[in-house]
C-alpha cells in the first residue's frame, strides 16, 4: 500500500521544519513537535532538503524509520540546516531565502537487475563494505541522468569508483519517496 499524506499533514511538517530552524537561529526553544494525525507517528525513512535560490544548501536524512515521522522531520531539519558537513551552518540572513523539501521514503528493495530501476520513481542506495551512498529519486531527474549514470553517481557519492555497481560485492537497493516542498502546498 502506498503511503500518502494529506495537504494539512504536509503543511504541518514543512512548518515544523521551518519553525524549528528559525527557533535555533534565534536561540529560542524549539517548537513542540506533536503528531496532528496518526499518519505522522509512522516510523519511516525521511530526508529534509534545504535549497537556497534553487541551489542545494543542506540535505540530511534517515534511510530507515528510526522514529516517528514528525520527530524525524524536526531532527533532520536541524541537521540539514546546521550539520551537513558540505556546508557552513545556516545563518539568520539566509532563512528568508531557503525552501524546505521533505522526502518520505518507502522501505528499501534489493535490485537484482538494473532494468528494475526507473528514473523519476526510484532513489538508489549502493553498499560495498564500509562504503555506502544514497541519492534521492529527484536527483536523477534534476540532472537528466539515465540509469547507468545514476548508478555511477551513487557509487561516487559512496566514495567508490563510478563503475563499482558492476562488482558482485556491491549491493544495490531502490526506494521511492513522497516528495513535497513549501512551493507545493
N, C-alpha and C positions, 0 to 999 in steps of 0.2 A: 504494500500500500504506500502511496506517495505521501510524504509529509507536506502539509500545507500550513500557512499562517494567514490569518485574516489581515486586512489593511490596518485594523486597530492594533493587532499584535506587532506588526512590522513597525508601525509608527512608534509604539511604546519602546521597542528595542532600540531603534535609532535615537530616540530622545534620551533614553537611559545612557546610551554610549556618549552622546554629546554632552549631557549634563554631568556625567562622571568626569570627562576630560576637563570641562570648564571648572568644576569644583577643585580638581587637583591643581590646575593652573592658578587659581585664585586662593589656594591654600585654605579651602573650606571643607567641611565634612562632606563625604561622598553622599549622593542621594541614596535613599533607602531603596534597594532593589527588591521588588516583590513580584511574584507571578500573578499577572492580572487574569490569566486563564490557565487551565490545566496543561494546555499545549506548551506553555513556557517552562514547565517543570521537566520536560523530556530531556534525558541525557543524550546529547548528540554532538558530533563534531561541529565546530564552527570557527570562522575566521572573521576578524574585523580588519577592514582595509581603510586606510585614510589616504585620500588623494587631495593634492593642493594644486588648484588651477590645472586639473587634468593629468597631473604627474603623481606617481606613487610617492607617498610621504611616510608610510608605515603599514605593515601588514603582519599580524601575528595570529596564530590560531591553535586550536586543539584538533588533531586528526580524528580522535575518537571522543565520545561523550564521557567526560570525567566528572561533570557536574551539570546541574540543571541549566538549560539554555539561557535563562535570564541572568544567572550568576556568571556563566561563561562570557556572555557579551560584556558585562561590566568589567570583568578581569581583563579581557582581551582588548577592550577599548584603551585601558590604561597602558597595557603592554605595547600596543601598536603606536600610541602617541609618545610614549616615553622610554621604551626599552627595545625598540627594533635596532639591532646593532648596526644596521646600514645607514641610519640617520641620526642626527642630533635630536635630543628631546624637543618636542613641540613647544613653541613659545606662545605667550598670550597674544602677540601680534598676528600669529598665523591662524588663530581659532576662527576668525570670520571668513577665512579663505579656504577652509577644508570642506570636503564632502566625505561622509562616512558611508561605507558599504558593508553589508553583513552577508556572509555566505554560510548557510546551514547545510552541513554535509550529510549525505547518505552513508551507510556503512561501506567499508572497503570491499571490493570484489576482485579476486585474482584474475589477471589477464592471461589466458592460455595462448591466444593468437592475437597479433596486433590488429587484425581485421575487426576485432570486437570493439576497438576504440573509435568513438565518434566525436569529431571536433565540434565544440559548441555544447555538447552534452556532458562529456566526461572530463574530470580532472585526473591527474596521474600522481601516483606515489611510486618511486623507484627505491629499492633497497638492495644493498650489496655489502655484506659485512657490517662494519660500523657506519657506513655511508648511507644517507637517506635524504631524498629530496622530493618536494611536493610542489606542484603547480596547479592552481585552481582552474576550473573549466573555462573561465572567461579569458585567461591569458592567451591561449592558442588562438582564440577568435580575434582578440585585440591586435595580435601581431600577424594574423593571416597565415599561420603555420599549417602545414599538413601533418599527418600522424607521425611520420618519421622525424620531422623537425621538432615536434612536441616531445617525443621520446628523447631525442638528443639534448634538448634544452633542460628537460627534467633531470637527466643524468648530470649535466653540468651543474645544475642547482645542488645536486647531491655531493658535488666535489669529485665526480667520476669523469672519466673520458666520455666524450659525446656518444660513442657507439657502445658503451658498456651494457646497454639493454640487450645486446646480442649474446652476452656472457650467460651461460646456463646457470651461474650462481646468482644472477640478478633477478630479484623478484619485482614484478610489475603489478600494480593494483590500480583499479579505476574506481571512481566515485562520481556522483553527480551532486549538484548543490542548488539550493533555493537561494537565489541572489537578489538582493534588493538594496536600494540606496535612498538617500534623502531626496534625490530628484525624482524618484519613482512614486513616493507616497505623499 
